[in-house]
Structure formats: structure tokens, C-alpha cells
Amino acid sequence: MDDLFPPFAPDANEPRPRRFKPVPFRMIAPNMITLMALCLGLTAIRLAFEGKFEPAVIAIVAAAFLDGIDGRVARLLKGTSRFGAELDSLADFVNFGCAPALILYGFALKELRSVGWIVALIFAIAMALRLARFNAMLDDPHRPAWKKDFFVGMPAPAGALTVLLPLYLHFLGLPMERWAAPVVLGYMLCIALLVVSTVPTFSGKTMGKRVPREAVLPIFLVGVAGFGLLISFPFESMVAAALGYLVTLPIGAAQYRRRARAEARATPAPLASGAEDAEGTERDRAVDS
């Protein structure tokens, strides 16, 4: 009987199995940037509750900057993951949907009471719907490559930075009296509709993959000048950027339609069923004769 059930003596030198595999740092770094952006968005909400609207706006701008680099850092480090994509979408909803809506409600829309709150809700929900549609379109395998140069509707960071235009103007000295609340409400509603619309807008994600050598130094100079203007004249620069972006919306839509027409012309049109039937009849007659 002892031969059938020999005693088991575990090897003391056998390594213990690891419950979880180690995660490389290149997978963690982009998510840390996203979490820092999320912290900025939540801090902006707190500052808005305290009536500190200027630092709240600066926090949203900083969150938009971090949102613009986290994906690029992930692709550069080859650290993209499904977890990171979902975390980025949740952070975008808080930073660019909830935070701007609450900031503008505390700034002007509270004067309109329930009507102002309804418009703030519309903007936040419009941002959630826009992000959900963006995630769904990423899984479309039949989407042409040239459409990656365009967003469908206004992107989340641009919508957040553009909807804060009344605050930029207020910081520059424009008085916001009681009459300004309906204007802010109408403007916010228009931006919410642009966010969920199907208007094509420039993406910019595919720009900069290959830069001509002669354009490197001018790009450096323009970047330094833009950074200097943003630091020296922050809200003047934000007003110019918001208005400039709104002006480019019809230009982007026209460029999209032009490229769509070019693709349609390059695609051979299938023969109509009537023409195919007629050709088949003619072939049958030729065979019979």
C-alpha cells in the first residue's frame, strides 16, 4: 500500500508561481498621464464650486494638453491597450463634458435656474454620446484610410476649449451682466449640437508623421512663438484659438466633401441590372443564330 501512495516532499528550491505577470512601464506611463489629466478635470470642478473660475479654466486647458499627448506617448512607447483606451474615454467625459458644463453653470447659467441646468446637462450628455460614437467607429474595418484625417463632429477637447469662450472674454474685461446668461446658454447649446453632429472636422492626428527638412526650423520658430504668446497673453491666445477653430469648421467640411467626391470618381460604378440583362439577352441571341 505504501508503494501506491508514496509520500510527497515539495522541492524547497522550486520557485513560487506568480499570480500576476509583471507589467512593463511603457504600458503604465500613458495611463499615468491620463490619470493626471483626470485629476486636473476634477480639480477644475472643485475650483468652480469655490468661485475660482480662472484657475479652473487653466486646469481644463492643461487637461486638454495632457489628453493630446497621452495617446502619442502610448504609440511612441508601443504601450497602447484596450484598458488605456477605455480610461481615456472616461477621463475625456469628466474633463471635457462634466467639468466645462459645471464651470459654465456656476459662472452664468445658474441665473437661469432649471433652464440653465438643462442646457448644462445637454452639453455633458452630448459629449458622452460623441465619445461613445468615436469608440464605435474605431472598430469599423471598412472605414477608408483618408477618413482618419477627419473627426465626425467636433472633438471633445476642442468642444470643451471652445465652449469656454465666454469665460475667456470675461477674463479680458468683458462685463457679464444678467443679459449675458441667455447668450451663454445659446452658445453652449450650439457647441453641444456641433459635438454630436456629423459635420466632419480636421483631425490632425495624422499630421507630422513626415516633416520636410526645410520646414523643421520654421516649425520650431512658430512653436516657440505660439508658446510665448500663450504664456504672455493666455486668454487673448485662447480667444484667438477658439474663434480660429470655429472659422475652420466649414473649411474642414468642404475638404471632406472634396475628398469624398474624388473617392467616388475613382471607384468604378457597377453595371445596372437592366444593362446586365440586356447584355445576356444579346449573347443568347448570338448563340442561337
Steps between C-alpha positions, in 0.01 A plus 500: 500500500790737570621448144166617362501828694860614545551800727525838324793723591487846325821636357621784719683661204199502270402862420157605617258561213413866446135584522531805272743562220713815529380795288763695304532867584427601141144377559466702821644837389218601259235407756675712763476799265129430452447479877680833551267657243203351686628651826517839330141468378372410846702785651342739249156397628607569858641841405175586323305418818729739687446776243860487374417490131835615364707213648215264409531597134878464516454147641274408205757635254775298670280189492445551126876521450556174688218336306675595179826332595393185685399316184815609319715386793322165496564453128860617536569254782285229338292497815150522354238280666125459518512602866674826408245577229206452738670702775566781253133513400384514862751776576387696193138485615592647838754755374319622189137416574427534871762758598422768233125453555533554876741791457266684266200419717672650803618799296184608315237230445395487866326834439252311280442233765347180358534607136871562546545164671318322218739649242799401716361145506454506123862599448633228733281229346590617149866453588430148630315408180779643287763295682290182472461554125873558462580172677249313285650640178847379598382142454376557143735299272349645181576864576726651229847606610454862391209544743747472788591861418152609615281473809125456483377803690703730722757303705471500879803720591415755231137509615604562861753772417262669256198499729703690763530802267264716714732450796805603296322821400397566861861464617599758239261756649172436317224564756263210554169649609170319538437529127808286433351182647259436207784567254725250678213250504442529126871478424543191718203333333651566156832344602315197641323453166832526315647235730233242413461608137641317199691806380851382401782690670877483461660233717867592496599156633668401174688828467869509575591142412740625233621861514701646209852589606467862389190540722662387826647836604187702412292254704734551797464879470121487470479263798716727717300807395171326576623384839623850580165653406314245710716573804501879460142547379318182603138602462559713191661193344210279604248742349695502173529121503128447571387744230757363253379146560139598440604663173672181382185286545348578156847465343539150644150402383575623147830309493322183614237529226771560240688185598177299517413606144851410384463153655160455335647589160789259549267211590361327188123501497338152470291427195127544545294181515302603192816545298626159614171334398515667159857381447398146596211506252728615219746218578217244491382627163853481361534139615164402352584653164 
